[in-house]
Amino acid sequence: MDSTAGEEVVFQFLSVFRVFKSGRVERLVPADTVPPSTDSRTGVQSKDVLIDPHTKLSVRIYLPKVSTSAKKLPLLIYIHGGAFAIGSVASSIYHSHLISLAAEANAVAVSVEYRLAPENPLPAAYDDAWKAVEWVASHSNRDGAEMWLNEHADFDRVFIVGDSAGANISYNVVGRASENDNGPEGLKIIGLGLVHPFFMIDKPDKLIEYIFPTSTGLEDPRMNPWANPGLGRFRCNRVLIIAAEHDFLNDRARGFHAALRESGWKGSVEMVENEGEDHVFHLFNPDCGKAVALVKTVASFIQSDSNEAEMGTRPSNL
C-alpha cells in the first residue's frame, strides 16, 4: 500500500478493482474492447445504440443472418457480468459470446451497457437494465427508433439472460417485470437464463456491503431470493440455471434453484452443471467442448417452444 494519503487503498475486491482514499478507482482487469462489426464467420451484424446521453446507457444489438422471410426471431436481452464493477458490451469476450449466441439461437440479441460500481453504486445497474428493457419494449408496435428491432424481433418471445453479476441483474429485471400485470408493455418474457449467477444466500458479502450501501443485506430480495416474497409469482414460463462444479458461486446457483422450487412458482426450471469447470470458463475458453455445449444449451433454451415446455425440474450435466 502506498504511504501517501491520496493513494491509500480503502477497499479492494479480489483482483478485480480497488478504491483509493482519494476516491480514485483502479480496475485491475485490462480493458480489451472491440467495435461493432459484421462477423465474417457467422454473418452476425452488430451496432451500438445510445439510449440515454445523460447516464450513457447504451446497448449493442446483434442481428443474425436473416433470409427474406417475414418470420420474426426470438429476442435475447443479455446482461454481462463482472462483479457489477467491470466488463462491457464492447469487451472482446462478451462481443464474441453474443455473436455465438445470436448465431446459434438465430435470435436478435440486445446486450446492455449499464453503469458500473463503485462509481455508480447499486441499484444504478438495476435501473439501467430496466430502462434498456423499456426501450426495447418501445419497439413492440414496430415504430421504434431501431429498425433491426422493428423488423426482426418477436416481442412475444423475449428471454433475459446474464452471467455472474449480470445474472443477478437479469433476475431483478424479471422480478420487476413481475410486479406489474403487463410487465414492460409490449413484451412477453418467456424465459430467464442464469449462468453462474451471483446471489447472497446465507451470509453477507463484503463486495455488496461496499457497492450497495442502501441494501439490507440478507433481507434484501434483490440479493437473496429466499427473502423475495414475489419469487413464486415470477412472470416467465421457464428458467434455466447453469452452475459450474468448481465455481465459488456454485452454492448460490443451487440456493436459487432451491428457493425457486420452494416458492411455489409454477413454471419449468432446468438446472445444468458444468462438471470440472470454474466460474465463467466459457468466456475465457470459448472453443473448448464444454463452452460450445453451454452456448448450445442457452440457444436451445431460447429456441424451444415455450408452449410445449414440460413443467418440472430437469437436471443435467455438461
N, C-alpha and C positions, 0 to 999 in steps of 0.2 A: 504494500500500500504506500502511495506517495505521502511524504510527510507534510506537504503543503496543504493548508486547509481546503483550498479550492479543488484539490484532487483526491481528497479523502473519499474512499468508497463507502457509501452508506447502505447499499443493497446490491447483491449480485445473485442472479439466478443461473445456477449451473454454469455452462459455458455458452450461454445464450446472450445475456446482456448484463450490464452493471450500471449503477447510477452513482454519480459523484455528489459530494456535498454541495457543490456549486449548482447542481441541477442538471449537469450535462449527462446525457445518456450515451453509452458506448455499446453498440451491438457487436458481439464477438463472432458472429457468423458472417462471412463475406457476402456482400450483395452481388448477385450474378443474374442480371436481368437481360431479357431479350425482347425485341419489338414484336408486335403482331405481324402476321405474315400468312402466306399460303404454304402449307406443308407439302413438300414435293412427294413424300411417300404416300400420304393418305388423301391428299387433296382438301383437307380441312382448312378453311379460311378463318382468320381471326381479325378482330378490330377492337380498339379501345373506345369507350364512350364515357364522357364525363357526365355525371348525374347532378352533382351539387358543387358548384365552384367554391362555395364558402368552406365546406368541410373537405373538399377534394374527393368526395366519394365518387368512385368510378367502377366500371365493370369491363371485363374483357369477354367478348362474345365469340363463340366458336360455331361455325356452320359447316356441317359435313357435306361431302359431295352430294348434290341433290340432282334428281332427274327432273324431267319436265312435268312429272306427276304433281297433281294438286294435293297429294296426301300430306297432312301435317305431321310433324315429327314431335316425339316427346321432348319435354323441356326440362333440362337439368340446371338447377341453381346450385353452384358449388361454392363452398366457403373453406378457404385454405387454413391450415394450422400454423403453429409457430409460437406456442405459449402466449398467445394474444399480443406478442411483442415483436415478432419478426415475420418475414415472409411477405410475398406479394404475388398478385396475379401475373406479374411480369417475370418472376423468378424462373430460371430455366427449368427447374424440376417441376414446378406446377404447370408451366406452359406445355411441357411435353406430356404431362399426365392428362391434362384436359384435352389435348389433341387425341390421345389414345382413347379416352372415354367417349368423346364425341364421335370418333370413327367407329369404335366397337359397338356402341349403343345406337348408332345412327340417330343421334339426338342433337338438338340445338342446346348449347351449354352457355351459361352465364356465370362467369367467375367474378366474385365480389372483392373489390379492393377497399377494405374497411380501415378505419383509423386504428393505429397501434398504440398499445400501452408501452411504457408507463406515462408517456407524454399526454396520452388521451385515456384516462382510466376507464375501466368498465363502469357503466354499461355503454360506452360510446360504440364499441364494436357491435353490440346487440342492436342499437338504434340504427347504425349504418346498414346492417344486413336487412333489417326490417324495411328501411326506406328503399333499398335496392329491390326487394320483393314487391313493394308497392309500385315502384317504377316499372318493373316487368308487367305487373297487372294492368298498368295504364295502356298496354298494347292489346288487351283482350278483345277490344272492339275493332281491331285491325286498322286503327287510325293513330297509332302512337308514333313517336319520333324515330324509332329504329325499324327500318324496313325488314331486316332479317327476321325480327320477331313477328311483325305484322304478317309476313308472307309464309313463314315456315313453321312457327311454333304452335303446338297443340296445347292450349291453356287448360284443357281438361285432363291433361296427363303431365302433371308437374311433380318433380322429385327434388327434394332438398337433401344434399349430401355434403358431408365435410369430414375432415380428418383431424384428430387430436383436438386442439382448442377450437378448430373450425367445426368439429362435430358437436361440441358444446353449444356453439353459436347456432348451428343448424337445429338442434333440439329446442333452443329457445325461440327460434323463428316459428317452428311448428306449434310450440306451446302458445305463443302469442296469437297465431292464426286461429288456434282452437278456442280462444277466449271470445271470439266473435262468431256469430252464427254463420256468416258468409266468408269468414277469413278475409284475406285481401280480395276485394270484389273482382270477379272475373277469373280467378284462379281456382283450380281444383287440385289440391295437394294429395297425390296418391300415395307417395312413399317418402320415408325418412331413412337415409343411409348414414350410419355412424361408423367410421373407420378409425380404429384405435382411439376411442373417444376419451376426453378428459371430463371427469366429474369429481366431486368430493362425496365420498360415501360414508366413511366412518371416522374421519379425523380431519382436523383443519389443515389448510395448505398455506405455507408462508408466501408463496407467489400471489395467491388470491388476496391474502391479507394486505399485500402491498399495492397491487394494481387495481383492487376493487374495494376501496376503503368504506363504501356505503353498504357492502354486503353484510348479511347477518350470519355468514359462515355456514355451518352445517344446517341451519334452519332456513337457508336461502334456497327456494325451489329452482332458481336458475342454475345453481351449482350442485344441489343434491336432489336427485329425482325422488328419493324416499320422502322428501319434505314437500313434494309437489302434489297438492290435493286435486289438481286438474289432470294428472297423468292419465287416468282412466278415461278421460274424455278427449284424448288427442284425436284431432280430426284428420287422420290419414288412415288409409286401408292397411298399409304394410310398413314394417320396419325391418331393416337389415342391419345387424350389428356384426362388425368384423373385429376380432381381437387377435393379438399376436402372443404366442406362447411365452416369450421371454420379455415382453413389454412390461415396463414398470407400471403401466396403466391397465394391465390385464384385469386386475380385480375390479377396476372401475367399470369396464365393459360388462363384466359378469354381474356387477352390482346393479347396473342399469337394467340388464336383462331380467334380473330377479324382481326389481321394483316394478317394471312394466307388467310382468305376469301377475304380480300381487295386486296391481291397481284395478284389475277388472276390465282393462282395455280389451275390446272385442276384435281387434284386428289380427293380422297374421305376422308373426315375428320369426325371423330366421337368424340363428347365431352361428357364425363361422369362425374357426380359429386357424390362424396361420402357424402351423407347427414348426418349431425350431427357429422362429423368426423374432425380430425385435421391432421396436417402435418405428412406424412408417418406413420400413425396409424397402417397400415397393417404390418409394420416391427416389431412393439413392441407388437402387439396383434394379431399374425398371425392366431389364431384359431377362432377368432370371425367371425360371419357370413359375415360381410361386407368385411373383409380381404380375406376370402375364395372366395367371389364373385369377388373381384378385381383380384385375381390370375386367375380365370376362364375367366374374361374379356380379360386380356392380352393374355392368352393361346388361346382363340377363335380368337383374332386378328392375332396371329401367324399362326393358323391352317387354317383359312378361305382362300378360293381360291381367289387370287388377281385378276384373270381374270374375276371373276364373281362379284367383289365388285361393289355395286351400287354407282354411283357418287353422291356427295352432302353431306349434313350435317345431322347426325342422333343423336340428343341429347337424353340422357337417364340419369337415376339416379341409384345409388347403395345404 
